[in-house]
Amino acid sequence: MRLLLHWILSAVAVWIVAHIVPGISVSGPMAALIAALVIGLVNATLGLLLKIITFPLTILTLGLFWFVINALMLELAAALVNGFYVRGFIPALIGAVMLSLVSSVLQWLVMPNRKPS
């Protein structure tokens, strides 16, 4: 149940970011759901591998290079999903940052931390 809620919140975050960031668009709610799924899968596989490989560069840039990797993963997801479009690297970079922020806020609002009993 928690995984399904996380997926839906990620899709809502994709939808919100598509309406905020110029250069990113989503054709409908189904495309947002599929895009959220693909973004999660790409980040969990290829994104993780790239983050491990580029870890020294990430340390040199004080973590800022992770935004570049997330932007590339967002562009890759857009290439794989019909109805989800990212037009260029700058919108992907801004979109990756915004997606991270919006997703975190939505999860904080809907799924607050459990208090220890």
For each residue, the residues with C-beta under 8 A, 3 or more apart:
1: 4 5
2: 5 6 111
3: 6 7
4: 1 7 8
5: 1 2 8 9 110 111
6: 2 3 9 10 107 111
7: 3 4 10 11 33 36 37 40
8: 4 5 11 12 33
9: 5 6 12 13 103 106 107 110 111
10: 6 7 13 14 36 39 40 103
11: 7 8 14 15 29 32 33 35 36
12: 8 9 15 16 32 106
13: 9 10 16 17 36 99 102 103 106
14: 10 11 17 18 26 32 35 36 39 84 99
15: 11 12 18 19 26 29 32
16: 12 13 19 20 102
17: 13 14 20 21 24 95 98 99 102
18: 14 15 21 24 25 26 32 84
19: 15 16
20: 16 17 98 102
21: 17 18 24 91 94 95 98
22: 91
23: 86 87 88 90 91 92 94 95
24: 17 18 21 78 85 86 87 91 92 95
25: 18 84 85
26: 14 15 18 31 32 35 83 84 85
27: 31 82 83 84
28: 31 32 83
29: 11 15 32 33
30: 33 34 83
31: 26 27 28 34 35 81 82 83 84
32: 11 12 14 15 18 26 28 29 35 36 84
33: 7 8 11 29 30 36 37
34: 30 31 37 38 81 83 84
35: 11 14 26 31 32 38 39 77 78 81 83 84
36: 7 10 11 13 14 32 33 39 40
37: 7 33 34 40 41
38: 34 35 41 42 77 80 81 84
39: 10 14 35 36 42 43 73 74 77 99
40: 7 10 36 37 43 44
41: 37 38 44 45
42: 38 39 45 46 47 73 76 77 80
43: 39 40 46 47 48 70 73
44: 40 41 47 48
45: 41 42 48 49
46: 42 43 49 50 73 76
47: 42 43 44 50 51 69 70 73
48: 43 44 45 51 52
49: 45 46 52 53
50: 46 47 53 54 69 72 73
51: 47 48 54 55 58 66 69
52: 48 49 55
53: 49 50
54: 50 51 57 58 65 69
55: 51 52 58 59
56: 59 60
57: 54 60 61 65
58: 51 54 55 61 63 64 65 66
59: 55 56 62 63
60: 56 57 65
61: 57 58 64 65
62: 59
63: 58 59 66
64: 58 61 67 68
65: 54 57 58 60 61 68 69
66: 51 58 63 69 70
67: 64 70 71 93 96 97
68: 64 65 71 72 93
69: 47 50 51 54 65 66 72 73
70: 43 47 66 67 73 74 96 97 99 100
71: 67 68 74 75 89 92 93 95 96
72: 50 68 69 75 76 92
73: 39 42 43 46 47 50 69 70 76 77 96
74: 39 70 71 77 78 86 92 95 96 99
75: 71 72 78 79 86 89 92
76: 42 46 72 73 79 80
77: 35 38 39 42 73 74 80 81 84
78: 24 35 74 75 81 84 85 86 92
79: 75 76
80: 38 42 76 77
81: 31 34 35 38 77 78 84
82: 27 31
83: 26 27 28 30 31 34 35
84: 14 18 25 26 27 31 32 34 35 38 77 78 81
85: 24 25 26 78
86: 23 24 74 75 78 91 92 95
87: 23 24 91
88: 23 91 92
89: 71 75 92 93
90: 23 93 94
91: 21 22 23 24 86 87 88 94 95
92: 23 24 71 72 74 75 78 86 88 89 95 96
93: 67 68 71 89 90 96 97
94: 21 23 90 91 97 98
95: 17 21 23 24 71 74 86 91 92 98 99
96: 67 70 71 73 74 92 93 99 100
97: 67 70 93 94 100 101
98: 17 20 21 94 95 101 102
99: 13 14 17 39 70 74 95 96 102 103
100: 70 96 97 103 104
101: 97 98 104 105
102: 13 16 17 20 98 99 105 106
103: 9 10 13 99 100 106 107
104: 100 101 107 108
105: 101 102 108 109
106: 9 12 13 102 103 109 110
107: 6 9 103 104 110 111
108: 104 105 111 112
109: 105 106 112
110: 5 9 106 107
111: 2 5 6 9 107 108
112: 108 109
113:
114:
115:
116:
117:
